Amino acid sequence: MPRMTSDFIVSACLILLFALAASPAHAAGAIDCELHFSMSGWSIFYQQATGIGTITCDNGQRMDVKISARGGGLTVGKSTIDDGLGKFTEVYAMDDIIGGYAAAEAQAGADKAASARVVTKGAISLALSGTGRGWGVGIAFGNFYISKR
């Protein structure tokens, strides 16, 4: 993926994350949580990826999780994310993080890749970014799942 394109995707996700974090509901007691993860997957029209991660919050809570992404679209590819980071907004209890998130993704790249996307579950948003290796082309829609390990 050209450097300028991946920088643009990451910048757009960060702008959305900061805009959501500045909302009045966040100031009323939300906790800041992050997901550190790795995952790998493939797609040929149907997309599937799985991985593991750890969620840590600023109130000291920690949870080991399994993650998966499933969906469909016009995609072909295979990738591995070794060093993924997710930032949550609008979290008031760690258990609220568990469940399914709506996702949409556009991708184009080969060899070393950067990835970014924002997924939502009600008021909770999760901005995901990561670096890894692989190749892929396409647009996919689907779900991103987080469950306890």
C-alpha positions as CSV (number, residue, x, y, z in Angstrom):
1,M,0.0,0.0,0.0
2,P,1.5,3.4,-0.8
3,R,2.7,5.2,2.3
4,M,0.5,8.2,1.6
5,T,-2.7,6.1,1.5
6,S,-1.9,4.2,4.7
7,D,-1.1,7.5,6.5
8,F,-4.4,9.0,5.3
9,I,-6.4,6.0,6.6
10,V,-4.6,6.1,10.0
11,S,-5.1,9.9,10.2
12,A,-8.8,9.7,9.4
13,C,-9.3,7.0,12.1
14,L,-7.5,9.1,14.7
15,I,-9.5,12.2,13.9
16,L,-12.7,10.2,14.3
17,L,-11.4,8.8,17.6
18,F,-10.5,12.2,19.0
19,A,-13.9,13.7,17.9
20,L,-15.7,10.9,19.7
21,A,-13.5,11.1,22.8
22,A,-14.4,14.8,23.1
23,S,-18.1,14.1,23.4
24,P,-19.9,15.1,26.7
25,A,-20.7,11.5,27.6
26,H,-17.0,10.7,27.7
27,A,-16.4,13.4,30.4
28,A,-19.1,11.9,32.6
29,G,-17.1,8.8,33.7
30,A,-16.1,6.8,30.7
31,I,-13.0,4.7,31.1
32,D,-10.2,4.7,28.6
33,C,-9.4,1.2,27.3
34,E,-7.0,-0.2,24.7
35,L,-6.8,-3.5,22.8
36,H,-3.3,-4.9,21.9
37,F,-3.8,-7.7,19.4
38,S,-2.4,-9.9,16.7
39,M,-4.5,-11.7,14.0
40,S,-4.3,-13.4,10.7
41,G,-6.9,-14.1,8.0
42,W,-7.8,-14.6,4.4
43,S,-10.5,-13.5,1.9
44,I,-11.9,-14.7,-1.4
45,F,-15.2,-12.9,-1.5
46,Y,-15.8,-14.2,2.1
47,Q,-13.5,-12.7,4.7
48,Q,-12.3,-14.4,7.9
49,A,-9.6,-13.5,10.4
50,T,-9.0,-14.6,14.0
51,G,-6.6,-13.6,16.7
52,I,-5.9,-12.9,20.3
53,G,-5.4,-9.8,22.4
54,T,-5.4,-8.1,25.7
55,I,-7.6,-5.2,26.8
56,T,-6.3,-2.8,29.4
57,C,-8.2,0.1,30.9
58,D,-7.0,3.2,32.9
59,N,-8.9,2.0,35.9
60,G,-6.5,-1.0,36.2
61,Q,-8.8,-3.6,34.7
62,R,-7.4,-6.2,32.3
63,M,-8.9,-8.9,30.1
64,D,-7.5,-11.5,27.7
65,V,-9.7,-11.8,24.6
66,K,-10.2,-13.7,21.4
67,I,-11.0,-11.6,18.3
68,S,-12.5,-12.5,14.9
69,A,-13.7,-10.7,11.8
70,R,-16.1,-12.2,9.3
71,G,-17.9,-10.7,6.4
72,G,-18.2,-10.6,2.6
73,G,-17.6,-8.3,-0.2
74,L,-15.4,-7.9,-3.2
75,T,-12.1,-9.0,-1.7
76,V,-9.1,-11.3,-2.3
77,G,-6.2,-11.5,0.0
78,K,-4.3,-12.9,2.9
79,S,-2.7,-11.0,5.8
80,T,-1.2,-11.1,9.3
81,I,-1.3,-8.3,11.8
82,D,1.5,-8.7,14.3
83,D,1.3,-5.4,16.2
84,G,-2.3,-4.2,16.4
85,L,-3.7,-1.5,18.6
86,G,-7.3,-0.6,19.2
87,K,-8.7,2.4,21.2
88,F,-12.2,2.3,22.6
89,T,-14.5,5.3,23.2
90,E,-17.7,5.5,25.3
91,V,-16.8,2.5,27.6
92,Y,-18.3,2.7,31.1
93,A,-17.7,-1.0,32.1
94,M,-15.2,-3.5,30.7
95,D,-18.0,-6.1,30.1
96,D,-19.6,-3.6,27.6
97,I,-16.7,-4.2,25.3
98,I,-17.5,-7.9,24.7
99,G,-19.7,-8.7,21.7
100,G,-20.1,-7.9,18.0
101,Y,-19.2,-4.7,16.2
102,A,-20.3,-3.5,12.7
103,A,-17.3,-3.1,10.3
104,A,-16.5,-1.8,6.9
105,E,-13.1,-1.9,5.3
106,A,-11.3,-0.9,2.1
107,Q,-7.9,-2.4,1.4
108,A,-5.1,-2.4,-1.2
109,G,-1.6,-3.5,-0.5
110,A,1.2,-6.0,-0.8
111,D,4.1,-7.4,1.3
112,K,4.4,-5.1,4.4
113,A,1.1,-3.6,5.1
114,A,-0.6,-1.0,7.4
115,S,-4.2,-1.3,8.2
116,A,-6.8,0.9,9.9
117,R,-10.5,0.7,10.5
118,V,-13.2,1.9,12.9
119,V,-15.9,-0.5,14.1
120,T,-18.9,0.3,16.2
121,K,-21.2,-1.4,18.8
122,G,-24.0,1.0,19.8
123,A,-22.3,4.0,21.3
124,I,-18.9,2.2,21.6
125,S,-16.4,2.8,18.9
126,L,-13.1,1.0,18.4
127,A,-10.4,2.5,16.2
128,L,-8.1,-0.3,15.0
129,S,-4.7,0.1,13.5
130,G,-1.8,-2.3,12.9
131,T,1.1,-3.3,10.9
132,G,1.9,-6.7,9.4
133,R,2.4,-8.5,6.2
134,G,0.3,-9.9,3.4
135,W,-1.6,-8.8,0.4
136,G,-5.1,-7.9,-0.5
137,V,-7.5,-5.9,-2.7
138,G,-11.1,-5.1,-2.2
139,I,-14.0,-3.7,-0.1
140,A,-15.6,-5.8,2.7
141,F,-18.5,-5.4,5.1
142,G,-19.1,-7.6,8.1
143,N,-18.6,-8.0,11.8
144,F,-15.8,-7.8,14.3
145,Y,-16.2,-9.9,17.4
146,I,-14.5,-9.7,20.8
147,S,-15.0,-12.5,23.4
148,K,-13.3,-13.5,26.7
149,R,-10.5,-16.0,26.5
